[in-house]
Amino acid sequence: MSDRHITPASAMPFRVAALQMVSAPSRERNLEDAARLIAEAASDGAELVLLPEYFCFMGFKETDKLSVREPYGDGPIQRFLADAARRHGVWLIGGTLPLAVDGPSPDPERVLNTTLVFDPQGQEAARYDKIHLFNFEKGSESFDEARTIRPGGDVRTFEAPFGRVGLSVCYDLRFPELYRRMGDVALIVVPSAFTYTTGRAHWEMLLRARAVENQCYVLAAAQGGTHENGRRTWGHSMLIDPWGEIVAQRTADGSGVVTGDIDRKRIEEVRRSLPAWRHRVLS
């Protein structure tokens, strides 16, 4: 297997942005905040913009998300994402939104925690339903996403101008086998809502590990601050290069934009000097 895999149309650096938010129990207010941040990222030259997990809604109870779930293909959140991508001419990765579980096995008590990708014309380019569901018990902190979310089952990627992009969400970050299943990617995205406790302990080391072992860029957009529901999230949205170096990072709480460039020459340089991708034996 050759270590020269990345074959996008252009070798020019491609600017990307991770948006950090502190989402509230108001869909309308969250969409207004997201619109402002998307516009800011686009004005800074970003061509691909990543929103965080739960960018559109963080309720007081886990079941509150059922009130804003949408059928796949239409709804105010999906229309917002398509319109924003088209208006600013960017690839827009919509963090996650709650989609109704329909089809042959409907589930009125749960949703799918779904990432939707829209191209610069506002057309849907990819969909990923979060596979790994977070469960954590420590002191007063208690989370069990499986109570209100049905897991997805398919690994998803899409083709961007600079190469293939692998889709993952938050807790997926702890499962390296997911990323190997993506194949050869130039960028991994990780929209997240890491808790303050787990984020402080593991966020950066996990992101850098995924970048190093897959020899690609990692772009992580996080919730970051104290939310109206009392939850505290870690933040530290960042872009990491294929050598594990942090290109850009937001260290402060609160909403903001983190931008940096995807440079395929950097990917090729890392893979050429240390061809670990080519040396894989197990799959």
HELIX and SHEET records of a PDB file:
HELIX    1   1 ARG A   27  SER A   43  1                                  17    
HELIX    2   2 GLU A   62  VAL A   68  5                                   7    
HELIX    3   3 PRO A   76  HIS A   88  1                                  13    
HELIX    4   4 GLU A  145  ARG A  147  5                                   3    
HELIX    5   5 CYS A  170  ARG A  174  5                                   5    
HELIX    6   6 PRO A  176  ARG A  181  1                                   6    
HELIX    7   7 TYR A  196  THR A  198  1                                   3    
HELIX    8   8 GLY A  199  TRP A  203  3                                   5    
HELIX    9   9 GLU A  204  ASN A  214  1                                  11    
HELIX   10  10 ARG A  264  SER A  273  1                                  10    
SHEET    1   A 6 LEU A  97  ALA A 100  0                                        
SHEET    2   A 6 VAL A 111  PHE A 118 -1                                        
SHEET    3   A 6 TRP A  91  ILE A  93 -1                                        
SHEET    4   A 6 LEU A  48  LEU A  50  1                                        
SHEET    5   A 6 PHE A  14  GLN A  20  1                                        
SHEET    6   A 6 GLY A 256  ILE A 262 -1                                        
SHEET    1   B 3 LEU A  97  ALA A 100  0                                        
SHEET    2   B 3 VAL A 111  PHE A 118 -1                                        
SHEET    3   B 3 GLU A 124  ASP A 129 -1                                        
SHEET    1   C 2 ASN A 135  LYS A 138  0                                        
SHEET    2   C 2 GLU A 141  ASP A 144 -1                                        
SHEET    1   D 6 THR A 157  ALA A 160  0                                        
SHEET    2   D 6 GLY A 163  LEU A 167 -1                                        
SHEET    3   D 6 LEU A 187  SER A 192  1                                        
SHEET    4   D 6 TYR A 217  ALA A 222  1                                        
SHEET    5   D 6 MET A 238  ILE A 240 -1                                        
SHEET    6   D 6 ILE A 246  GLN A 249 -1                                        
SHEET    1   E 2 GLY A 224  THR A 226  0                                        
SHEET    2   E 2 ARG A 232  TRP A 234 -1                                        
END                                                                             
